[in-house]
Amino acid sequence: MENRRDFIKTSAVLGVFGLLHQWASAIPVSDKHGSILPQRRLTRDGQMVTAFCLGGWHLGNTGSPAISEKMVEICMDRGVRFFDNARGYHNGGSEELMGKYLVPKYRDQVFLMTKSHAKTGQEAKEHLELSLKALGTDHLDLWQIHTLETPDDVDRRIESGVLDVFLEAKQKGKTRYIGFTGHRNPLTHLHFLKRMDDLGLELDTCQMPLNALDPSFESFQKQVVPVLLKKGYGILAMKTMSGGSMMGKRIDTTPQEIATDMIPDMVSETGISFAELHQYVYALPVSALVSGCNTPQELDHNIGVLQDLKNFSESDMQRLEGIVKPYTGGIVENYKRILQKTDQGYKMIMDLNSKDLKDGVPR
């Protein structure tokens, strides 16, 4: 647990976000629609966001526009004011849903984020215009370089002009803030940050998997979070429940090599609760938890965890990490990859020999 102590100390010393227990705003906040959920600071200039953010991929996966609309309204009624999306989510379908059900009624009340997986500068320009059109807005609050996979991918995207397009978009006011995301390996994030140092640049935010499994396998929490805190980045957590893999489900990142019966239902087998998994992440120095919800009922429950947030101590975190440790690795955390450096660059390797398999047999 030394790493966690180190970054908590770092955060306090630098005063980037203040003491961690003060991150959630203690002062009730409301807007013309009603009360707002507890907020945390996202950016160096003090931009606040609700600590719960609705994930865009799942919003486009409900199978029903009426359900998607209902989930948007639940968010607004329950105080959510931070919404995630990406150009690649359902080929722009998730952006179109927010452009239909969220933006026309609530644009001036929400913090709107989307992302681009573009590999070239020209593609990034096209993605930006498509996203603005689909969302029905003339500017974004946050635009992120999406799904950086390897250090080589980082270099290629920078050299192909992707970063330049993001910087230009911010300069021209098409987005207020810019950031980057990825879930393959922490070394990729660290390489991106090193490239920013070399260029004399700092982006505003970083999104990555953070959950109770993460500290035991290719850990973003241990390797990337301390660096981000020193640099003053807003930290966005995703994969709180491994996208659903913790419940034995196939998700969008599950590779074909992993059969469904290989994925253990960690939640049922251990008896841990969804609330504990969320509380663990809220106890980290994150600005927000991006939550993918499949149904209005899931959404209502997940918002309720923040509304009734329990104190989650370091010993609570250690206990939870110990319970889930047998499940760490590439079966449940199937979105991660081990990076192997070769003469031709970095190779991504799936961890199919993880602790999720006992003697080579699915648990």
N, C-alpha and C positions, 0 to 999 in steps of 0.2 A: 504493500500500500504506500510505499515511499513516493511513487510517482504522483499519486493523488495529493498527498500532503504537499509535495513540491509545487504543483500547479495552483493549489489553493493559496499557498503562501505567496506565490508569484502574483496571483490576481490581487491579493490584498495589498501587497507592497506597491505595485504599479498603480493601484487605484483605477484600473481600467473600467471596472464595473462596480467597484465598491465591494464591501463584504458580501459573501455569497448569500447569507441569510437575508440580506436586504434587496436581493435581486427582484423578487416579486413585489410589485408596488403595494405598499401597505395602505395607500390612500385610495378609497373607492373612486373609480372613474366612470363616467357615463358620457354618452353622446345623444343625439336626438332620437336614436332608436332604442336606447336603454342602457343598462349597466354593462360594463366591459369587464372581461376576465382580467385577472392579475397580469401585469405587464412586466417585461424585462427589457433592458437596453440592448439594442442590436448593433448600433454603429458608434463610431468614435465621437460623432457630433451630437449624440444623445437621442437618436431616433428610438422610440419605444414601440414594441409590438406585443400583442398578447402572447403569452408563453405557450399557448396551444395554437397550432396552425393546421388548417385542414389540408390534407394531402390531395393533390389533383388527380393522380393516377386512378385511385379507387373511385373517385367521383364519376369518372368516365366508364367505370366497370360495373355499375349497378344494373345495367340492362334495361333501365327505365328512366327516361327524362323526367318523369313526374317524381320519382324517388330522388333523383339528383337535385331537383328544385327544392324538394322538401328538406334535404340535408343542408342546402344553402340557407334556407329560412331558419332551420334549427340553430345553425351556427350564429346567425345574426341575433336571434332571440336569446340565445344563451351567452352572448358576449364575445364570440370569436370575431376578431377583426384582422386576422392574418390568413392569407390564402395562397397556397402553393400550386404551381402548374409547370408544364414543360411542353415545348413544341412537339416532342416525340410521344407524348401520352396519347395513345389511340389516334395517331396521325393528326393531331390537332383537335381531336374531338373533345378532350377535357377542357381545352381553352374555349371552344365554342360554347360549351355548357355554361361556363362562368360568364362568357360574353352575353349569354341570353338571360341567365337567372340572377347573376350577382351584380355585374357592373352597371347595368342601366338603372338600378334602384339604389345601389349602395357605394358607387365608386368613391365618393368623397369621404366615406367612413372607413374604408378598408385599406390595408397594406397589401398590394398585389405583386406577387412574385411569379416569374416564369423563367424557363431555362432553355438553352440551345445546345444541342449535341453536335453542332456544325464542326466539320473538319477543315474548312477553308474560310477565309474572310468573306468571299462572295456568298457562300452558303449561310454564314452568320447574318449577313445583311438581309438576305431573303427571309431567314427565320424571324428576324426582328419585325419586319414589315408584316409577315403572316401572323405573328403573335399579336401585334397591335390590332390588326384587323379582326382576328377571331375574338379577341377579348373586348373589342369595342371601346378602346381607349387610345388616347394620343401619347400616353407615356406609361412606363412601368415604374413601380417603386423599387423593385430589385430584379436584375437580370443576371443569371449565373451561367458560366461555362459549365456544361453538363457532362457528367460521366467520364471524367478523365480516368484512363485505364492504366497506363504505364508511364514511366519517365519518357520513353520514346514518343508516346502519344502527346505528352505535354510539349515536347520540343517541336514536333511536327505541327501542332496547332498554332503555337506561337510563330513559327517560321512561315506558316501559311496565312497569317494575317488575322486569325481569330481574335487574339487579344487586342489588336489595334481597333477592330470594329467595336468591341466592348468599350474600350476607352473613349472612342469617338461618340458612341451612343450616350455615354454619361456626360461628356462635354457639351453635346448638343441638346441635352435635356430630355432625350427619349427614355432614359432611365435615371432614377435618382442615385441608385447604388448598383455596384457590380460585385460578383463573387464567383466561387467555383465549387464544384461538387465532384464526388466520386465515391465508390464503395469497394473497389477492387483490393487495394493495398495501401497502407499508410505511407510507404516509401514514395508513392506517386504524389501524394499531397506534399510531402516534405520537399520533393524535387521541384514542384511548382512554386513553393514558397522560396526556395533557393533561387530559382530563375527570376522571381520578382525582386529579390534582394539585388541580384546582379544588374537588373534593369533600373533599380532605384524606384520601384513601384510598390504600392500596397493596395490590394483590393479591400472590400469592406466586409465580406462574409465568406464563410466556408461551411458546407453541408457534408455530413458523413454519417456512417452507421455508429450509433452509440447505444449500447444496451448492456445487460448484465453478462452476456456471453463474451463481449468484445475484449475484456482485459486478458483473456486466456489464449487468444489466437489472433495474430497479425493485428495488434491492438491500435486503433485510432486514439482511444482514450489515453493510453500511455505515451504514445509517440508523437501525436500531432497536437492534441489539445494544449499541452504546455507551451508549445511554440506559438500557437495562435493567441494565447492569452498574453504572451509577451509583446506580440505585435498589435494587440488591440482589435483583433477580428471578432465579429459577431459569429457565434457558433450555433449552427442549426443541426439538431439531432434527427436522424431518420432511422428506420429499421428497429424501432423500439421493441417490436415482437418479431424481428427478422422477417417482416413483411407477411407474416402468417405461418412461416416455417416452424416456429416454436409450437404451433398447434398441429403439426404433422401434415400441413398442406403444401401442395405445389404452388409456387408463385411465379411471377413473370421472369424471374432470374434463375429458376431451377433448370439446370441443364438436362439434356436427354439421358446422360450417363447416370443420373440419379433416378432410380425408380421410385414411384410414390411410396411403396411399402418399405423403402429404406429410410424414410423421413420419420423420426420418432415424434410422438405427441408429447413434447417436453412438459407443457403446462399440465396436462392430465396426469402424467407419470409422477411429477414432483409435487403437485398440489399447490404450487405457487399461484397467486392471483394476477389477473391483468393489472389491477391497481398497483400491486407491488412493482411490476415491471415498469410502469409509468413513473411511479414515485422514485425509483432508482435513477431514471434519466433526469427528472426534475432536480434531483440532488446534485447533479453535475453542474459545472459552470456553463450552462447552455443558455442561449437567448430564447430559444423556442424548441418545442418538440413538434415535428411535422408528423401528423398522425393520419395514416390511411385507414379509412373506415368503410366497410362494405355495406352497412345498413344504417338506418336512422337509430336503431337501438344501440349498435356499437358506438356510434357518434355520441349519443346522449350519455352513455357510460363513460367514455373517455374524457369528455368535457367535465363530467362530474368529479373525476379524480383531481383535476386542477382546482375546481371550485371548493373541494373539501380536502385540500392537500395536507397530508400528514407529514410530520417531521420524520425524515429518513436519515438516521445517523450513519456515521462511518462503519460502525459495527453491523448495522442493518445491511449496508452495502456489501460488506465482507461476507456476511451470512448468505445473502442471495447469490453472490458470485460462487461461493462454495457449492451451493445446491445445484447450480446449472452447469458447473464446470465439466461434468462428464459428457455434456452435449455440445461442447464447443468444437469448432472445426467446420469443414466444408460441406457437410450434409445439411445441417440447420443453417449455418452461415454460408449458404451456397453462392451468395453474391460476392464473396471474397475470393481472391486468388493468391497463391504463393508466387512471388516473382523470382525468376531465375535469370541471372545475367549470362548472356552468351556473346560470342563474337559478333553475332548479327543483331544484338540488342536484347531487350528483356522479353522473356517468355513467360506467359501466364500459365500456371499449373493448378488444376483443381485438386483440392485436398480430399481425395476419396478414401484415404486411409486414416480418417480422423477417428476420434473417440466415439463418434456416433455409431461406429461399427464395432461389434464385440466379436473378436476372433474371426473377423472377415464376414460376419453374418449380420444382417440388419437387426437392430435392437427390437 
